[in-house]
Amino acid sequence: MSKDIVDVLRYDLLPYIDNTVKVKSVVSDVDTYTLVLCSIKWLKVGRLITIGSYEFQVISINYLTNEVVVNIPNPLAVIKKHDIGTIIRPTFIHGTKYTANIEWLKSIQFDLNIGLPLIWLYESINESVNEQFSPFESEPNLRLFFLDYIDLTGDSLVNENGNPDENFQIRKQGVKPMLSLSDSFLDTVDSSYKVKRLSSSNRNTFSIFANENSKNGATIYERILDANLGGVEIRPTLSVYKGVECC
């Protein structure tokens, strides 16, 4: 029986995205730890790093040095050099704009804290089906969006010196972490025994995931999904290996 590419993504690829972060060094303060991580991945301010049985909330991130400041939730919550933590896994949806939007918001009960970051497989999907004796079953052309929340209020749009820096700050919230998540997805594809990536994929970035229109001299953004999002789109073509079936 032919494999559904949605199932391949849902069961064979996305659960294997590496959501661990490794602590290179740690400095403790009165009520915070300053960590240097090997990779920040798609961490954002306000999100949690789970180490052992404790959850540490991210207070600030320095993307140049990979320094992350977290709170200390409990006097017994100790972080050591070489500790491995886990960060939130992305939510997966698929469908057209209309169906994906409705199903996503219903599935998370309209709580963006548990529904982001988001990986959206846009449908419909074009696939070429290979000949009988090919080791590959099909070659689907995918359109994937990696999206996260962006705060468009004034306080979030200034730099460390308090000066306006709107577009850069917006990209730091959405595009930057989603570049890392999309790279992690492609790493998972490249290490999989179920699929093979045929070629490099085109990539688009969205500071604001919306359609931009001008009206009466003003720029109006029409959101594509019902949240303020930013992120990355990739369009890889995969080859799906045939499964071994028993007669």
N, CA, C and O of each residue as an XYZ file, in Angstrom:
988
protein
N       0.848     -1.187      0.000
C       0.000      0.000      0.000
C       0.888      1.242      0.000
O       1.899      1.298      0.700
N       0.503      2.215     -0.777
C       1.291      3.444     -0.882
C       1.309      4.198      0.442
O       0.336      4.190      1.197
N       2.432      4.844      0.702
C       2.568      5.626      1.928
C       2.010      7.027      1.715
O       2.223      7.646      0.672
N       1.303      7.507      2.709
C       0.831      8.887      2.707
C       1.961      9.763      3.238
O       2.469      9.526      4.335
N       2.356     10.770      2.468
C       3.471     11.609      2.883
C       3.169     12.324      4.197
O       4.092     12.642      4.948
N       1.897     12.582      4.487
C       1.539     13.187      5.772
C       1.943     12.253      6.913
O       2.473     12.703      7.929
N       1.692     10.946      6.743
C       2.077      9.976      7.773
C       3.598      9.863      7.883
O       4.136      9.692      8.977
N       4.282      9.959      6.747
C       5.743      9.903      6.778
C       6.295     11.053      7.612
O       7.197     10.868      8.429
N       5.746     12.224      7.396
C       6.189     13.375      8.181
C       5.816     13.211      9.654
O       6.647     13.421     10.538
N       4.576     12.840      9.908
C       4.060     12.796     11.274
C       4.740     11.725     12.126
O       5.003     11.945     13.308
N       5.026     10.565     11.528
C       5.518      9.439     12.325
C       6.991      9.094     12.091
O       7.657      8.571     12.985
N       7.498      9.386     10.893
C       8.859      8.957     10.561
C       9.899     10.067     10.614
O      11.096      9.784     10.661
N       9.469     11.317     10.609
C      10.429     12.414     10.566
C      10.316     13.360     11.761
O      11.278     13.527     12.510
N       9.163     13.971     11.941
C       9.045     15.032     12.946
C       9.344     14.572     14.372
O       9.938     15.344     15.125
N       8.965     13.351     14.789
C       9.314     12.936     16.154
C      10.809     12.795     16.391
O      11.253     12.704     17.536
N      11.591     12.776     15.310
C      13.034     12.548     15.439
C      13.846     13.837     15.287
O      15.076     13.791     15.279
N      13.182     14.968     15.170
C      13.909     16.235     15.219
C      14.557     16.357     16.593
O      13.894     16.166     17.613
N      15.825     16.670     16.624
C      16.578     16.746     17.877
C      16.222     18.030     18.625
O      16.572     19.130     18.197
N      15.521     17.870     19.749
C      15.115     19.039     20.533
C      15.918     19.148     21.826
O      15.427     19.679     22.823
N      17.153     18.647     21.810
C      18.005     18.749     22.996
C      18.995     19.899     22.848
O      19.399     20.253     21.740
N      19.375     20.471     23.980
C      20.407     21.502     24.020
C      21.440     21.096     25.069
O      21.092     20.584     26.132
N      22.712     21.332     24.755
C      23.792     20.925     25.650
C      24.441     22.153     26.281
O      24.724     23.140     25.602
N      24.670     22.074     27.585
C      25.264     23.176     28.335
C      26.790     23.095     28.238
O      27.394     22.122     28.691
N      27.411     24.123     27.644
C      28.872     24.186     27.556
C      29.484     24.757     28.829
O      30.539     24.308     29.277
N      28.818     25.745     29.403
C      29.305     26.342     30.649
C      28.124     26.962     31.374
O      27.087     27.241     30.772
N      28.293     27.176     32.678
C      27.208     27.739     33.473
C      27.788     28.621     34.573
O      28.775     28.261     35.213
N      27.168     29.775     34.785
C      27.527     30.681     35.866
C      26.261     30.960     36.668
O      25.240     31.349     36.102
N      26.325     30.765     37.975
C      25.144     30.959     38.811
C      25.160     32.345     39.445
O      26.217     32.895     39.754
N      23.969     32.892     39.630
C      23.780     34.151     40.330
C      22.776     33.892     41.453
O      22.495     32.739     41.781
N      22.248     34.940     42.029
C      21.334     34.779     43.159
C      20.113     33.963     42.764
O      19.775     32.990     43.439
N      19.445     34.349     41.675
C      18.236     33.642     41.268
C      18.213     33.306     39.784
O      17.150     33.025     39.229
N      19.387     33.333     39.129
C      19.472     32.993     37.710
C      20.722     32.169     37.428
O      21.685     32.181     38.194
N      20.680     31.456     36.313
C      21.859     30.836     35.720
C      22.099     31.489     34.366
O      21.158     31.767     33.623
N      23.369     31.731     34.052
C      23.742     32.141     32.705
C      24.420     30.957     32.039
O      25.498     30.527     32.449
N      23.774     30.442     31.012
C      24.249     29.242     30.327
C      24.834     29.623     28.973
O      24.336     30.526     28.302
N      25.891     28.927     28.581
C      26.346     28.962     27.198
C      26.004     27.604     26.604
O      26.479     26.571     27.075
N      25.173     27.616     25.564
C      24.719     26.384     24.936
C      25.500     26.118     23.658
O      25.982     27.041     23.002
N      25.613     24.843     23.320
C      26.255     24.506     22.041
C      25.442     25.073     20.879
O      26.001     25.541     19.888
N      24.133     25.027     21.012
C      23.244     25.607     20.008
C      21.970     26.066     20.705
O      21.429     25.362     21.557
N      21.501     27.238     20.340
C      20.265     27.751     20.923
C      19.040     27.108     20.275
O      17.967     27.053     20.877
N      19.208     26.620     19.039
C      18.120     26.029     18.262
C      16.958     27.021     18.161
O      17.173     28.178     17.801
N      15.729     26.588     18.471
C      14.585     27.499     18.314
C      14.085     28.021     19.657
O      12.905     28.336     19.805
N      14.984     28.110     20.632
C      14.641     28.705     21.916
C      14.256     30.174     21.755
O      14.783     30.876     20.892
N      13.330     30.625     22.600
C      12.946     32.031     22.623
C      12.747     32.464     24.065
O      12.560     31.637     24.957
N      12.791     33.763     24.279
C      12.524     34.311     25.611
C      11.112     33.913     26.046
O      10.157     34.029     25.278
N      10.996     33.443     27.288
C       9.715     32.998     27.808
C       9.502     31.506     27.724
O       8.657     30.962     28.435
N      10.260     30.823     26.856
C      10.127     29.375     26.717
C      10.902     28.657     27.825
O      11.642     29.275     28.591
N      10.711     27.340     27.886
C      11.276     26.539     28.969
C      12.360     25.606     28.456
O      12.285     25.090     27.340
N      13.380     25.398     29.301
C      14.363     24.335     29.113
C      14.162     23.350     30.261
O      14.228     23.728     31.431
N      13.917     22.092     29.921
C      13.724     21.068     30.939
C      15.030     20.308     31.135
O      15.565     19.719     30.196
N      15.534     20.329     32.364
C      16.741     19.586     32.727
C      16.400     18.778     33.978
O      16.068     19.331     35.027
N      16.491     17.473     33.839
C      16.061     16.621     34.946
C      14.565     16.785     35.157
O      13.784     16.691     34.211
N      14.172     17.027     36.388
C      12.753     17.199     36.703
C      12.361     18.665     36.852
O      11.266     18.968     37.325
N      13.252     19.582     36.450
C      12.990     21.006     36.633
C      12.858     21.722     35.289
O      13.498     21.358     34.302
N      12.014     22.743     35.283
C      11.831     23.585     34.103
C      12.386     24.977     34.387
O      12.027     25.614     35.377
N      13.262     25.432     33.507
C      13.915     26.732     33.653
C      13.402     27.650     32.553
O      13.526     27.344     31.367
N      12.825     28.779     32.957
C      12.284     29.718     31.974
C      13.374     30.656     31.475
O      14.170     31.181     32.254
N      13.392     30.857     30.157
C      14.397     31.708     29.525
C      14.031     33.174     29.746
O      12.921     33.604     29.436
N      14.987     33.932     30.289
C      14.786     35.356     30.563
C      15.371     36.211     29.449
O      14.773     37.214     29.058
N      16.534     35.824     28.936
C      17.158     36.583     27.846
C      18.052     35.658     27.036
O      18.488     34.612     27.517
N      18.319     36.064     25.789
C      19.167     35.284     24.876
C      20.120     36.232     24.167
O      19.710     37.285     23.678
N      21.397     35.855     24.112
C      22.377     36.556     23.295
C      22.714     35.640     22.114
O      23.416     34.642     22.272
N      22.203     35.993     20.928
C      22.350     35.121     19.766
C      23.777     35.099     19.229
O      24.144     34.183     18.492
N      24.590     36.096     19.588
C      25.971     36.124     19.113
C      26.863     35.186     19.915
O      27.795     34.593     19.372
N      26.577     35.051     21.212
C      27.436     34.242     22.088
C      26.789     32.935     22.530
O      27.423     32.126     23.207
N      25.524     32.723     22.148
C      24.755     31.546     22.595
C      24.556     31.529     24.111
O      24.404     30.464     24.710
N      24.559     32.706     24.722
C      24.303     32.799     26.158
C      22.803     32.908     26.409
O      22.099     33.690     25.772
N      22.342     32.102     27.352
C      20.932     32.091     27.721
C      20.847     32.262     29.230
O      21.471     31.512     29.981
N      20.083     33.241     29.670
C      19.852     33.452     31.099
C      18.506     32.838     31.454
O      17.491     33.144     30.829
N      18.502     31.955     32.477
C      17.267     31.298     32.915
C      17.068     31.554     34.402
O      18.018     31.829     35.135
N      15.808     31.459     34.832
C      15.527     31.613     36.259
C      15.863     30.314     37.000
O      16.023     29.261     36.383
N      15.965     30.401     38.313
C      16.168     29.216     39.152
C      14.849     28.967     39.875
O      14.519     29.701     40.807
N      14.090     27.954     39.474
C      12.753     27.766     40.029
C      12.735     27.185     41.436
O      11.738     27.282     42.151
N      13.862     26.574     41.824
C      13.897     25.869     43.102
C      15.350     25.794     43.567
O      16.237     25.590     42.739
N      15.625     25.954     44.870
C      17.018     25.854     45.338
C      17.689     24.533     44.984
O      18.915     24.454     44.904
N      16.882     23.493     44.773
C      17.437     22.183     44.413
C      17.657     22.026     42.914
O      18.238     21.037     42.468
N      17.191     23.006     42.133
C      17.317     22.929     40.678
C      18.708     23.395     40.268
O      18.965     24.591     40.140
N      19.590     22.438     40.066
C      20.995     22.725     39.770
C      21.288     22.377     38.313
O      20.866     21.333     37.817
N      22.013     23.261     37.637
C      22.479     22.999     36.277
C      23.994     22.904     36.296
O      24.679     23.747     36.877
N      24.509     21.855     35.645
C      25.961     21.626     35.597
C      26.440     21.642     34.152
O      25.667     21.442     33.215
N      27.724     21.883     34.003
C      28.364     21.794     32.691
C      28.131     20.408     32.097
O      28.226     19.404     32.804
N      27.828     20.351     30.812
C      27.561     19.139     30.032
C      26.160     18.574     30.264
O      25.825     17.528     29.708
N      25.338     19.241     31.072
C      23.950     18.802     31.206
C      23.239     18.901     29.855
O      23.561     19.754     29.027
N      22.272     18.016     29.655
C      21.460     18.015     28.444
C      20.040     18.413     28.814
O      19.426     17.805     29.691
N      19.525     19.427     28.148
C      18.155     19.853     28.363
C      17.312     19.616     27.120
O      17.842     19.385     26.033
N      15.997     19.674     27.288
C      15.088     19.551     26.148
C      14.247     20.820     26.044
O      13.949     21.469     27.047
N      13.875     21.158     24.827
C      13.042     22.332     24.571
C      11.780     21.879     23.857
O      11.673     20.726     23.440
N      10.829     22.787     23.717
C       9.515     22.448     23.189
C       9.608     21.886     21.771
O      10.383     22.364     20.942
N       8.792     20.852     21.516
C       8.700     20.305     20.174
C       7.672     21.094     19.364
O       6.719     21.631     19.930
N       7.858     21.167     18.045
C       6.890     21.910     17.234
C       5.571     21.155     17.095
O       5.522     19.929     17.189
N       4.511     21.914     16.869
C       3.201     21.364     16.526
C       3.132     21.194     15.018
O       3.636     22.030     14.268
N       2.500     20.097     14.572
C       2.405     19.809     13.139
C       0.957     19.903     12.686
O       0.062     19.337     13.314
N       0.732     20.624     11.589
C      -0.580     20.655     10.952
C      -0.388     20.497      9.449
O       0.705     20.708      8.922
N      -1.470     20.122      8.770
C      -1.424     20.034      7.319
C      -2.786     20.418      6.772
O      -3.798     20.335      7.467
N      -2.796     20.838      5.523
C      -4.049     21.219      4.897
C      -3.927     22.542      4.166
O      -2.856     23.145      4.100
N      -5.051     22.975      3.621
C      -5.115     24.284      2.985
C      -5.096     25.354      4.067
O      -5.138     25.053      5.259
N      -5.032     26.597      3.635
C      -5.026     27.698      4.598
C      -6.248     27.637      5.504
O      -6.126     27.789      6.720
N      -7.413     27.417      4.929
C      -8.652     27.437      5.714
C      -8.700     26.275      6.697
O      -8.933     26.483      7.888
N      -8.483     25.054      6.215
C      -8.610     23.885      7.098
C      -7.497     23.852      8.139
O      -7.738     23.492      9.292
N      -6.288     24.221      7.746
C      -5.172     24.201      8.698
C      -5.402     25.198      9.817
O      -5.134     24.903     10.982
N      -5.893     26.370      9.473
C      -6.126     27.408     10.466
C      -7.159     26.953     11.491
O      -6.948     27.106     12.694
N      -8.263     26.399     11.026
C      -9.326     25.957     11.937
C      -8.850     24.802     12.805
O      -9.024     24.835     14.023
N      -8.246     23.772     12.192
C      -7.840     22.590     12.946
C      -6.724     22.912     13.940
O      -6.700     22.368     15.044
N      -5.814     23.780     13.556
C      -4.718     24.150     14.464
C      -5.251     24.847     15.704
O      -4.918     24.459     16.825
N      -6.069     25.865     15.517
C      -6.561     26.628     16.662
C      -7.464     25.778     17.559
O      -7.435     25.922     18.781
N      -8.259     24.901     16.961
C      -9.104     24.025     17.771
C      -8.270     23.022     18.551
O      -8.556     22.747     19.717
N      -7.241     22.474     17.915
C      -6.437     21.432     18.562
C      -5.662     21.969     19.758
O      -5.383     21.229     20.701
N      -5.313     23.247     19.725
C      -4.560     23.835     20.845
C      -5.471     24.656     21.760
O      -5.003     25.329     22.678
N      -6.786     24.589     21.497
C      -7.768     25.333     22.283
C      -7.407     26.823     22.359
O      -7.561     27.480     23.388
N      -6.921     27.315     21.222
C      -6.596     28.731     21.046
C      -5.503     29.212     22.007
O      -5.417     30.403     22.304
N      -4.676     28.293     22.489
C      -3.573     28.631     23.393
C      -2.263     28.567     22.609
O      -1.729     27.484     22.372
N      -1.744     29.736     22.206
C      -0.532     29.766     21.393
C       0.689     29.272     22.149
O       1.687     28.901     21.532
N       0.627     29.261     23.481
C       1.772     28.793     24.271
C       2.062     27.316     24.034
O       3.205     26.878     24.166
N       1.023     26.539     23.681
C       1.242     25.113     23.429
C       1.192     24.783     21.938
O       1.501     23.661     21.536
N       0.804     25.758     21.121
C       0.662     25.483     19.689
C       1.782     26.004     18.832
O       1.709     25.935     17.605
N       2.823     26.527     19.456
C       3.963     27.076     18.724
C       5.263     26.568     19.342
O       5.314     26.290     20.540
N       6.310     26.447     18.531
C       6.378     26.736     17.096
C       5.534     25.762     16.281
O       5.115     24.714     16.772
N       5.297     26.130     15.038
C       4.372     25.404     14.177
C       5.066     24.991     12.882
O       5.786     25.776     12.266
N       4.832     23.734     12.483
C       5.239     23.268     11.152
C       3.964     22.977     10.374
O       3.161     22.134     10.774
N       3.785     23.675      9.268
C       2.568     23.531      8.461
C       2.942     22.981      7.094
O       3.703     23.595      6.346
N       2.388     21.800      6.779
C       2.516     21.208      5.449
C       1.340     21.687      4.618
O       0.194     21.315      4.867
N       1.636     22.515      3.632
C       0.569     23.089      2.803
C       0.091     22.063      1.777
O       0.890     21.409      1.108
N      -1.222     21.942      1.672
C      -1.810     21.045      0.674
C      -2.550     21.881     -0.368
O      -3.059     22.958     -0.059
N      -2.608     21.369     -1.638
C      -2.381     19.985     -2.008
C      -0.910     19.692     -2.306
O      -0.088     20.601     -2.425
N      -0.597     18.375     -2.426
C       0.781     17.931     -2.572
C       0.941     17.233     -3.914
O       0.197     16.306     -4.233
N       1.905     17.678     -4.687
C       2.183     17.059     -5.980
C       3.240     15.971     -5.804
O       4.318     16.226     -5.268
N       2.922     14.752     -6.260
C       3.853     13.633     -6.139
C       4.004     12.935     -7.482
O       3.028     12.751     -8.210
N       5.227     12.550     -7.802
C       5.448     11.667     -8.944
C       5.638     10.249     -8.410
O       6.364     10.036     -7.438
N       4.978      9.275     -9.055
C       5.018      7.884     -8.612
C       6.018      7.134     -9.466
O       5.954      7.206    -10.693
N       6.950      6.408     -8.840
C       8.026      5.738     -9.556
C       7.595      4.385    -10.098
O       6.558      3.839     -9.720
N       8.421      3.861    -10.992
C       8.137      2.562    -11.610
C       8.256      1.425    -10.602
O       8.761      1.616     -9.496
N       7.796      0.267    -10.982
C       7.659     -0.865    -10.067
C       8.977     -1.265     -9.406
O       8.994     -1.571     -8.214
N      10.065     -1.270    -10.144
C      11.313     -1.813     -9.623
C      12.234     -0.745     -9.018
O      13.375     -1.035     -8.656
N      11.750      0.442     -8.916
C      12.521      1.492     -8.239
C      12.484      1.268     -6.727
O      11.456      0.849     -6.196
N      13.588      1.541     -6.027
C      13.555      1.420     -4.567
C      12.716      2.506     -3.907
O      12.414      2.427     -2.716
N      12.340      3.523     -4.685
C      11.554      4.635     -4.159
C      10.118      4.530     -4.648
O       9.844      4.212     -5.805
N       9.225      4.808     -3.728
C       7.800      4.722     -4.051
C       7.299      5.962     -4.763
O       6.563      5.870     -5.745
N       7.702      7.127     -4.263
C       7.203      8.375     -4.829
C       8.179      9.505     -4.530
O       9.102      9.369     -3.728
N       7.942     10.620     -5.202
C       8.770     11.807     -4.996
C       7.853     13.007     -4.794
O       7.513     13.703     -5.752
N       7.453     13.248     -3.548
C       6.564     14.377     -3.275
C       7.309     15.703     -3.232
O       8.416     15.796     -2.703
N       6.681     16.722     -3.798
C       7.186     18.093     -3.702
C       6.446     18.781     -2.563
O       5.232     18.977     -2.627
N       7.186     19.145     -1.523
C       6.558     19.663     -0.313
C       6.676     21.180     -0.225
O       7.625     21.790     -0.718
N       5.695     21.745      0.408
C       5.728     23.164      0.756
C       5.489     23.246      2.260
O       4.373     23.029      2.731
N       6.554     23.563      3.017
C       6.514     23.539      4.473
C       6.790     24.923      5.037
O       7.711     25.618      4.607
N       5.969     25.308      6.012
C       6.161     26.573      6.709
C       6.550     26.291      8.158
O       5.937     25.457      8.823
N       7.570     26.990      8.636
C       8.035     26.902     10.025
C       7.768     28.263     10.655
O       8.381     29.260     10.274
N       6.849     28.304     11.624
C       6.307     29.577     12.087
C       6.336     29.688     13.600
O       6.190     28.696     14.315
N       6.531     30.928     14.083
C       6.475     31.186     15.514
C       5.912     32.579     15.745
O       5.819     33.395     14.828
N       5.540     32.826     16.992
C       4.865     34.076     17.362
C       5.829     35.259     17.304
O       6.997     35.143     17.675
N       5.322     36.395     16.834
C       6.078     37.640     16.879
C       5.241     38.683     17.618
O       4.036     38.810     17.396
N       5.896     39.411     18.485
C       5.248     40.468     19.263
C       5.443     41.783     18.530
O       6.571     42.236     18.340
N       4.345     42.391     18.121
C       4.414     43.620     17.330
C       4.179     44.869     18.160
O       3.966     45.949     17.609
N       4.216     44.733     19.487
C       4.039     45.892     20.351
C       5.347     46.672     20.468
O       6.421     46.156     20.158
N       5.243     47.897     20.912
C       6.384     48.817     20.897
C       7.584     48.358     21.690
O       8.715     48.506     21.227
N       7.374     47.803     22.879
C       8.496     47.451     23.749
C       9.381     46.372     23.151
O      10.568     46.296     23.469
N       8.813     45.531     22.286
C       9.589     44.437     21.711
C      10.333     44.838     20.449
O      11.065     44.026     19.883
N      10.162     46.076     19.996
C      10.715     46.493     18.711
C      11.876     47.464     18.848
O      12.210     48.179     17.903
N      12.491     47.489     20.027
C      13.673     48.326     20.235
C      14.851     47.422     20.555
O      14.676     46.300     21.030
N      16.054     47.920     20.291
C      17.243     47.124     20.562
C      17.689     47.298     22.014
O      17.009     47.932     22.821
N      18.848     46.718     22.321
C      19.337     46.721     23.698
C      19.601     48.127     24.226
O      19.606     48.348     25.437
N      19.822     49.083     23.313
C      20.086     50.460     23.724
C      18.821     51.312     23.794
O      18.886     52.514     24.054
N      17.664     50.676     23.559
C      16.406     51.405     23.609
C      16.062     52.151     22.348
O      15.124     52.948     22.345
N      16.808     51.914     21.249
C      16.553     52.609     19.993
C      15.646     51.776     19.092
O      15.733     50.548     19.111
N      14.777     52.411     18.305
C      13.894     51.664     17.400
C      14.697     50.792     16.438
O      15.666     51.249     15.832
N      14.290     49.552     16.308
C      14.989     48.604     15.430
C      13.973     47.560     14.990
O      14.176     46.359     15.166
N      12.874     48.043     14.413
C      11.664     47.232     14.272
C      11.872     45.955     13.477
O      11.610     44.865     13.985
N      12.340     46.068     12.236
C      12.387     44.875     11.391
C      13.364     43.837     11.925
O      13.088     42.639     11.874
N      14.517     44.296     12.440
C      15.500     43.348     12.988
C      14.921     42.610     14.183
O      15.091     41.397     14.299
N      14.233     43.327     15.080
C      13.669     42.692     16.264
C      12.562     41.711     15.896
O      12.424     40.662     16.525
N      11.774     42.050     14.876
C      10.731     41.129     14.421
C      11.357     39.866     13.853
O      10.898     38.763     14.148
N      12.404     40.012     13.037
C      13.054     38.830     12.461
C      13.713     37.978     13.540
O      13.786     36.756     13.409
N      14.189     38.611     14.593
C      14.812     37.855     15.685
C      13.793     36.977     16.407
O      14.147     35.942     16.971
N      12.537     37.390     16.387
C      11.495     36.628     17.063
C      10.988     35.455     16.232
O      10.680     34.393     16.773
N      10.900     35.649     14.903
C      10.302     34.626     14.055
C      11.279     33.949     13.120
O      11.434     32.728     13.146
N      11.940     34.744     12.291
C      12.801     34.169     11.258
C      13.983     33.424     11.858
O      14.274     32.297     11.455
N      14.669     34.040     12.817
C      15.910     33.450     13.331
C      15.689     32.071     13.963
O      16.390     31.130     13.593
N      14.741     31.909     14.906
C      14.547     30.565     15.461
C      14.006     29.569     14.449
O      14.303     28.377     14.530
N      13.205     30.055     13.486
C      12.629     29.124     12.514
C      13.630     28.700     11.440
O      13.468     27.638     10.839
N      14.654     29.507     11.189
C      15.757     29.028     10.355
C      16.413     27.818     11.002
O      16.749     26.844     10.327
N      16.591     27.887     12.308
C      17.199     26.772     13.036
C      16.294     25.545     13.011
O      16.767     24.425     12.821
N      14.977     25.758     13.203
C      14.054     24.618     13.197
C      13.989     23.972     11.819
O      13.972     22.746     11.714
N      13.951     24.774     10.767
C      13.918     24.196      9.419
C      15.213     23.451      9.106
O      15.184     22.411      8.448
N      16.343     23.971      9.568
C      17.616     23.260      9.392
C      17.591     21.927     10.142
O      18.080     20.919      9.632
N      17.026     21.920     11.347
C      16.939     20.688     12.135
C      16.045     19.670     11.435
O      16.321     18.470     11.461
N      14.981     20.150     10.814
C      14.121     19.250     10.047
C      14.885     18.625      8.888
O      14.808     17.415      8.676
N      15.621     19.440      8.137
C      16.377     18.907      7.000
C      17.478     17.957      7.468
O      17.783     16.984      6.779
N      18.078     18.224      8.630
C      19.052     17.285      9.198
C      18.391     15.944      9.476
O      18.987     14.891      9.248
N      17.157     15.984      9.971
C      16.423     14.748     10.249
C      16.140     13.992      8.957
O      16.269     12.769      8.907
N      15.757     14.716      7.918
C      15.529     14.090      6.615
C      16.807     13.412      6.121
O      16.772     12.274      5.653
N      17.930     14.116      6.228
C      19.190     13.593      5.695
C      19.696     12.372      6.463
O      20.465     11.579      5.921
N      19.274     12.214      7.712
C      19.720     11.064      8.504
C      18.691      9.936      8.526
O      18.900      8.917      9.183
N      17.579     10.117      7.808
C      16.500      9.131      7.844
C      16.755      7.981      6.875
O      17.384      8.147      5.830
N      16.241      6.795      7.260
C      16.272      5.640      6.364
C      14.953      5.482      5.617
O      14.797      4.553      4.824
N      14.012      6.374      5.860
C      12.688      6.265      5.237
C      12.558      7.158      4.002
O      11.767      6.875      3.102
N      13.341      8.240      3.970
C      13.256      9.179      2.857
C      14.657      9.636      2.475
O      15.625      9.431      3.206
N      14.729     10.254      1.320
C      15.974     10.843      0.844
C      15.637     12.196      0.230
O      14.632     12.343     -0.466
N      16.487     13.174      0.496
C      16.271     14.508     -0.093
C      16.915     14.540     -1.464
O      18.097     14.227     -1.608
N      16.135     14.920     -2.480
C      16.635     14.886     -3.844
C      17.601     16.013     -4.143
O      18.610     15.802     -4.816
N      17.308     17.201     -3.653
C      18.147     18.347     -4.012
C      17.962     19.439     -2.972
O      17.152     19.319     -2.052
N      18.728     20.502     -3.139
C      18.558     21.662     -2.279
C      17.158     22.241     -2.478
O      16.588     22.158     -3.566
N      16.619     22.822     -1.423
C      15.269     23.366     -1.515
C      15.316     24.887     -1.478
O      16.189     25.484     -0.848
N      14.361     25.498     -2.164
C      14.225     26.946     -2.091
C      13.756     27.344     -0.698
O      13.036     26.590     -0.043
N      14.158     28.518     -0.248
C      13.782     28.982      1.083
C      13.371     30.445      1.023
O      14.063     31.280      0.441
N      12.237     30.734      1.632
C      11.757     32.102      1.775
C      11.624     32.417      3.256
O      11.283     31.539      4.048
N      11.891     33.665      3.637
C      11.704     34.074      5.019
C      10.623     35.149      5.081
O      10.468     35.959      4.167
N       9.881     35.132      6.191
C       8.787     36.073      6.388
C       8.975     36.779      7.720
O       8.813     36.167      8.776
N       9.314     38.057      7.679
C       9.353     38.813      8.924
C       7.972     38.811      9.571
O       7.837     38.610     10.778
N       6.952     39.038      8.749
C       5.557     38.938      9.171
C       4.862     38.006      8.195
O       4.871     38.253      6.989
N       4.255     36.932      8.705
C       3.609     35.936      7.857
C       2.219     36.450      7.486
O       1.214     36.094      8.102
N       2.198     37.291      6.467
C       0.962     37.955      6.074
C       1.110     38.461      4.648
O       2.215     38.599      4.124
N      -0.036     38.732      4.039
C      -0.048     39.385      2.731
C      -0.039     40.890      2.941
O      -0.826     41.425      3.722
N       0.854     41.561      2.241
C       1.016     43.003      2.413
C       0.293     43.753      1.311
O       0.506     43.500      0.125
N      -0.558     44.673      1.713
C      -1.294     45.497      0.762
C      -1.171     46.959      1.157
O      -1.015     47.283      2.334
N      -1.243     47.839      0.166
C      -1.224     49.277      0.425
C      -2.607     49.853      0.155
O      -3.231     49.569     -0.868
N      -3.072     50.672      1.100
C      -4.387     51.290      0.964
C      -4.323     52.699      1.534
O      -3.985     52.906      2.699
N      -4.656     53.661      0.683
C      -4.631     55.074      1.086
C      -3.277     55.482      1.668
O      -3.199     56.247      2.629
N      -2.217     54.953      1.061
C      -0.872     55.306      1.491
C      -0.378     54.563      2.709
O       0.754     54.782      3.139
N      -1.199     53.680      3.289
C      -0.808     52.916      4.478
C      -0.615     51.448      4.106
O      -1.283     50.925      3.214
N       0.313     50.793      4.811
C       0.558     49.367      4.598
C      -0.338     48.563      5.516
O      -0.364     48.782      6.727
N      -1.075     47.627      4.930
C      -1.983     46.782      5.689
C      -1.524     45.337      5.548
O      -1.267     44.866      4.440
N      -1.420     44.628      6.686
C      -1.027     43.224      6.677
C      -2.255     42.357      6.930
O      -2.945     42.518      7.937
N      -2.521     41.431      6.000
C      -3.616     40.476      6.162
C      -3.011     39.131      6.569
O      -2.377     38.454      5.760
N      -3.215     38.758      7.821
C      -2.601     37.549      8.353
C      -3.064     36.310      7.596
O      -4.238     36.181      7.249
N      -2.127     35.402      7.347
C      -2.449     34.167      6.634
C      -3.074     33.157      7.588
O      -4.036     32.479      7.226
N      -2.544     33.048      8.796
C      -3.170     32.282      9.867
C      -3.544     33.260     10.975
O      -3.003     34.364     11.042
N      -4.463     32.858     11.838
C      -5.015     33.785     12.828
C      -4.107     33.951     14.042
O      -4.488     33.630     15.168
N      -2.915     34.451     13.798
C      -1.966     34.788     14.862
C      -0.870     35.632     14.231
O      -0.655     35.576     13.020
N      -0.179     36.413     15.053
C       0.963     37.192     14.563
C       2.174     36.276     14.494
O       2.782     35.955     15.516
N       2.519     35.858     13.284
C       3.562     34.865     13.090
C       4.626     35.384     12.132
O       4.385     36.282     11.326
N       5.807     34.790     12.248
C       6.881     35.017     11.298
C       7.632     33.707     11.139
O       7.484     32.805     11.963
N       8.438     33.590     10.089
C       9.177     32.344      9.959
C       9.748     32.096      8.587
O      10.183     33.016      7.894
N       9.738     30.820      8.205
C      10.493     30.350      7.047
C       9.627     29.376      6.242
O       8.862     28.594      6.806
N       9.759     29.437      4.937
C       9.144     28.450      4.039
C      10.248     27.732      3.280
O      11.179     28.364      2.781
N      10.142     26.403      3.192
C      11.048     25.625      2.351
C      10.219     24.732      1.432
O       9.081     24.383      1.746
N      10.810     24.369      0.289
C      10.096     23.534     -0.686
C      11.005     22.382     -1.138
O      11.493     22.384     -2.268
N      11.229     21.406     -0.260
C      12.084     20.283     -0.639
C      11.320     19.229     -1.450
O      10.104     19.085     -1.326
N      12.052     18.518     -2.263
C      11.512     17.333     -2.934
C      12.156     16.104     -2.307
O      13.382     16.003     -2.249
N      11.333     15.170     -1.838
C      11.823     13.975     -1.169
C      11.566     12.739     -2.022
O      10.639     12.709     -2.830
N      12.385     11.739     -1.833
C      12.119     10.407     -2.358
C      11.769      9.507     -1.185
O      12.536      9.400     -0.229
N      10.618      8.863     -1.256
C      10.147      8.012     -0.174
C      10.462      6.565     -0.510
O      10.009      6.041     -1.528
N      11.249      5.914      0.360
C      11.589      4.515      0.128
C      10.357      3.627      0.266
O       9.469      3.890      1.076
N      10.324      2.569     -0.544
C       9.241      1.588     -0.424
C       9.402      0.799      0.864
O      10.517      0.492      1.285
N       8.284      0.479      1.479
C       8.308     -0.355      2.671
C       8.405     -1.825      2.286
O       8.105     -2.202      1.153
N       8.827     -2.650      3.236
C       8.898     -4.093      3.028
C       7.569     -4.697      3.444
O       7.185     -4.628      4.611
N       6.864     -5.292      2.482
C       5.552     -5.863      2.770
C       5.616     -7.383      2.740
O       6.449     -7.980      2.058
N       4.714     -7.988      3.499
C       4.681     -9.446      3.609
C       3.436     -9.975      2.917
O       2.337     -9.468      3.146
N       3.594    -10.986      2.077
C       2.446    -11.570      1.362
C       1.793    -12.655      2.205
O       0.812    -13.264      1.777
